[in-house]
């Protein structure tokens, strides 16, 4: 077979770059400060960087960084529906798609959507749909595409926030913004906005109240639009976890409002000269 001279051939023997990555600790300490300096049992979310309108080809877009977690969301539409169902004529349809880039975390390896991504897409849809005024867009559909560029924990919560901001940037009518926050409970201790290592590591000891919780919250309306949990948590612990996540959402709210206000000012036409 002839050699392709237009391509740069790699070495005969090579190793995967994932072998040189720092693996998360198998066992995490149950007390003391966290690895990134944040405190346990406090509403100590990671610093957030947010920008809107970065993708010119999309109707609306948003980018968010929380620590090393990085996500991009693009919104397309409203556009005419492909299927002509009578049930879809009265109000529009919201389509969500969430995917991990192959380089986002060690476990990823292709662009094909897996079962985990399908579950996250469904959770994202359930969190966003109550906030979107779909009755304003009959016979139309709005597409929300989220790409996880780097998974450093709490991707679903930050995907909800990023997608909500992109919908607002696209001019889609909404009842309120949707903010997301996650918490991991380990017995009597909890960590808010957990990192990838904290989500996948294990804490010493057994017992009850060990699980993860993600809340999607509408801050102006003071309503919960989505809730996802796994693991075992008692009723009191779950209730306290929801309250903690709501408090975390309120901490993010001013940052999201400021980013959206900047995007609106950038898109506003210059004042007319008298």
C-alpha positions as CSV (number, residue, x, y, z in Angstrom):
1,X,0.0,0.0,0.0
2,X,1.5,3.4,-0.9
3,X,2.5,5.8,1.9
4,X,0.5,8.9,2.5
5,X,3.2,11.6,2.3
6,X,0.7,14.3,3.2
7,X,0.4,13.1,6.8
8,X,2.9,13.3,9.6
9,X,3.5,9.7,10.9
10,X,3.6,9.2,14.6
11,X,6.2,7.1,16.4
12,X,6.2,3.4,16.1
13,X,5.8,3.0,19.9
14,X,3.6,5.5,21.9
15,X,1.6,5.7,25.1
16,X,-1.8,7.2,25.8
17,X,-1.6,10.7,27.3
18,X,-4.2,9.6,29.9
19,X,-1.4,7.5,31.6
20,X,0.3,10.7,32.7
21,X,-2.8,12.3,34.2
22,X,-3.2,12.5,38.0
23,X,-5.8,10.0,39.0
24,X,-8.3,11.0,41.6
25,X,-7.6,9.7,45.1
26,X,-9.3,6.5,45.9
27,X,-10.1,7.6,49.5
28,X,-10.9,11.2,50.4
29,X,-10.5,12.7,53.9
30,X,-13.8,13.2,55.7
31,X,-12.6,16.3,57.6
32,X,-10.4,19.3,57.2
33,X,-10.2,21.6,54.2
34,X,-10.8,20.3,50.7
35,X,-8.0,19.8,48.1
36,X,-8.7,23.1,46.4
37,X,-8.8,25.1,49.7
38,X,-12.5,25.4,50.1
39,X,-14.2,24.5,53.3
40,X,-16.5,21.6,54.1
41,X,-20.0,22.0,55.4
42,X,-20.2,25.6,54.0
43,X,-21.8,27.0,50.9
44,X,-18.3,27.5,49.3
45,X,-18.8,27.3,45.5
46,X,-16.0,27.6,43.0
47,X,-15.3,31.0,41.4
48,X,-17.3,31.3,38.1
49,X,-16.3,32.9,34.8
50,X,-19.2,33.4,32.4
51,X,-19.4,35.0,28.9
52,X,-22.3,35.2,26.4
53,X,-22.4,35.5,22.6
54,X,-19.1,33.8,21.8
55,X,-20.5,31.7,18.8
56,X,-21.7,34.0,16.0
57,X,-23.3,31.1,14.0
58,X,-25.7,30.3,16.9
59,X,-28.8,32.3,17.8
60,X,-27.4,32.4,21.4
61,X,-24.4,31.0,23.2
62,X,-22.7,31.0,26.5
63,X,-19.5,29.8,28.0
64,X,-18.9,29.0,31.7
65,X,-15.9,28.1,33.8
66,X,-16.2,26.8,37.4
67,X,-12.7,25.9,38.6
68,X,-11.5,23.5,35.9
69,X,-15.0,22.6,34.7
70,X,-15.6,24.2,31.3
71,X,-18.8,24.1,29.2
72,X,-20.1,25.7,26.0
73,X,-23.7,25.9,25.1
74,X,-25.3,27.0,21.7
75,X,-29.0,27.6,21.1
76,X,-30.6,27.4,17.7
77,X,-34.1,28.5,16.7
78,X,-36.9,28.8,17.1
79,X,-37.2,27.0,13.8
80,X,-40.1,25.1,12.2
81,X,-40.7,21.6,13.4
82,X,-39.8,18.7,11.3
83,X,-42.8,16.6,12.3
84,X,-46.3,17.8,11.9
85,X,-48.0,16.4,15.0
86,X,-51.3,17.9,16.2
87,X,-50.1,17.8,19.7
88,X,-47.1,19.9,18.8
89,X,-49.1,22.7,17.1
90,X,-50.2,24.5,20.2
91,X,-46.8,25.1,21.7
92,X,-43.2,24.7,20.8
93,X,-40.7,21.9,21.6
94,X,-37.5,22.1,23.5
95,X,-34.7,19.8,22.3
96,X,-31.6,19.3,24.5
97,X,-28.4,17.5,23.7
98,X,-25.5,17.2,26.1
99,X,-22.2,15.6,25.1
100,X,-18.7,15.2,26.5
101,X,-15.7,16.1,24.3
102,X,-13.3,13.1,23.9
103,X,-10.6,15.1,25.8
104,X,-12.9,16.3,28.6
105,X,-12.0,13.5,31.0
106,X,-10.0,10.2,31.0
107,X,-13.0,8.0,30.4
108,X,-14.1,9.6,27.2
109,X,-12.8,8.4,23.9
110,X,-15.2,9.3,21.0
111,X,-17.8,11.8,19.9
112,X,-20.6,9.2,20.0
113,X,-23.3,9.9,22.6
114,X,-23.4,7.3,25.3
115,X,-26.0,6.3,27.8
116,X,-24.7,8.7,30.5
117,X,-24.9,11.6,28.1
118,X,-28.5,10.7,27.1
119,X,-29.5,10.6,30.8
120,X,-27.9,14.0,31.3
121,X,-29.6,15.4,28.2
122,X,-33.0,14.3,29.7
123,X,-32.2,15.8,33.1
124,X,-31.2,19.0,31.4
125,X,-34.5,19.1,29.4
126,X,-36.5,18.5,32.6
127,X,-34.7,21.3,34.3
128,X,-35.1,23.9,31.5
129,X,-38.6,23.2,30.2
130,X,-40.5,24.7,33.1
131,X,-38.7,28.0,32.6
132,X,-39.2,28.4,28.8
133,X,-42.4,30.0,27.4
134,X,-42.9,27.4,24.8
135,X,-46.5,28.5,24.2
136,X,-45.0,31.6,22.6
137,X,-43.5,29.5,19.8
138,X,-46.2,27.3,18.3
139,X,-45.1,24.9,15.6
140,X,-41.5,25.7,16.4
141,X,-38.6,24.0,18.2
142,X,-35.7,25.4,20.1
143,X,-32.4,23.4,20.2
144,X,-30.0,23.5,23.1
145,X,-26.6,21.9,22.6
146,X,-24.2,21.7,25.5
147,X,-20.6,20.5,25.1
148,X,-18.5,19.7,28.1
149,X,-14.9,20.8,27.3
150,X,-13.4,19.7,30.6
151,X,-15.1,17.7,33.3
152,X,-13.9,18.7,36.7
153,X,-17.1,17.9,38.6
154,X,-20.7,19.2,38.8
155,X,-21.2,19.2,35.1
156,X,-25.0,18.9,35.2
157,X,-25.4,21.8,37.5
158,X,-23.2,24.1,35.4
159,X,-24.8,22.8,32.2
160,X,-28.2,24.0,33.5
161,X,-26.8,27.4,34.3
162,X,-24.9,27.7,31.0
163,X,-27.9,26.6,28.9
164,X,-30.2,29.0,30.7
165,X,-27.8,31.8,30.0
166,X,-27.6,30.8,26.3
167,X,-31.4,30.7,26.0
168,X,-31.6,34.3,27.4
169,X,-28.8,35.4,25.0
170,X,-30.8,34.0,22.1
171,X,-33.8,36.1,23.1
172,X,-36.0,33.1,24.0
173,X,-38.8,34.2,26.3
174,X,-38.4,32.7,29.7
175,X,-40.2,33.0,33.0
176,X,-36.9,33.1,34.8
177,X,-33.3,32.1,34.6
178,X,-32.4,28.6,35.7
179,X,-29.4,28.1,38.0
180,X,-27.9,24.7,39.0
181,X,-26.0,23.6,42.1
182,X,-24.7,20.2,43.3
183,X,-23.8,18.8,46.6
184,X,-22.2,15.5,47.8
185,X,-23.2,14.2,51.2
186,X,-20.9,11.9,53.2
187,X,-22.5,11.0,56.5
188,X,-22.6,14.1,58.6
189,X,-20.3,16.1,56.3
190,X,-21.1,17.6,52.9
191,X,-19.2,19.3,50.1
192,X,-20.9,21.8,47.7
193,X,-20.0,22.1,44.0
194,X,-17.9,18.9,44.2
195,X,-14.9,18.4,42.0
196,X,-14.4,15.3,39.8
197,X,-12.2,13.7,42.4
198,X,-14.8,14.4,45.1
199,X,-17.6,13.0,43.0
200,X,-15.8,9.8,42.1
201,X,-13.7,9.2,45.3
202,X,-14.9,7.4,48.4
203,X,-14.8,8.5,52.0
204,X,-13.7,6.2,54.8
205,X,-16.4,4.6,56.9
206,X,-19.9,3.4,56.1
207,X,-23.3,4.4,57.2
208,X,-26.3,6.3,55.8
209,X,-26.6,9.6,54.1
210,X,-24.1,9.1,51.3
211,X,-25.2,10.4,47.9
212,X,-25.2,13.3,45.4
213,X,-27.8,15.9,44.7
214,X,-28.3,18.4,41.9
215,X,-30.9,21.1,42.1
216,X,-32.1,23.4,39.2
217,X,-33.6,26.6,40.7
218,X,-35.5,29.6,39.4
219,X,-34.3,32.4,41.8
220,X,-36.7,35.2,41.0
221,X,-39.7,32.8,41.3
222,X,-38.2,30.9,44.2
223,X,-39.1,27.6,42.5
224,X,-37.3,24.3,41.9
225,X,-37.5,23.2,38.3
226,X,-35.4,20.0,38.5
227,X,-33.9,17.7,41.1
228,X,-31.7,14.7,40.5
229,X,-30.2,12.6,43.3
230,X,-28.4,9.3,43.6
231,X,-27.3,7.3,46.6
232,X,-29.0,6.9,50.0
233,X,-30.0,10.0,51.9
234,X,-32.6,10.4,54.7
235,X,-35.5,12.8,54.4
236,X,-33.9,15.4,56.7
237,X,-30.6,15.2,55.0
238,X,-32.2,15.5,51.6
239,X,-34.2,18.5,52.7
240,X,-31.1,20.2,54.1
241,X,-29.2,19.4,50.9
242,X,-31.9,21.1,48.8
243,X,-31.7,24.2,51.0
244,X,-27.9,24.3,50.7
245,X,-28.1,24.0,46.9
246,X,-30.6,26.8,46.7
247,X,-28.3,29.0,48.8
248,X,-25.5,28.1,46.4
249,X,-27.7,29.2,43.4
250,X,-28.3,32.5,45.1
251,X,-24.6,33.0,45.4
252,X,-24.2,32.5,41.6
253,X,-27.2,34.7,40.7
254,X,-25.4,38.1,40.7
255,X,-22.6,36.7,38.5
256,X,-25.0,35.4,35.9
257,X,-27.1,38.6,35.9
258,X,-23.9,40.7,35.4
259,X,-22.8,38.5,32.4
260,X,-26.2,38.7,30.8
261,X,-26.3,42.5,31.3
262,X,-22.9,42.9,29.6
263,X,-24.1,40.8,26.7
264,X,-27.2,43.0,26.3
265,X,-25.1,46.2,26.4
266,X,-22.7,44.8,23.7
267,X,-25.7,44.0,21.4
268,X,-27.5,47.2,21.9
269,X,-27.3,49.7,19.0
270,X,-25.3,52.9,19.6
271,X,-27.2,56.0,20.6
272,X,-28.4,58.2,17.8
273,X,-26.6,61.5,17.3
274,X,-28.7,64.6,17.7
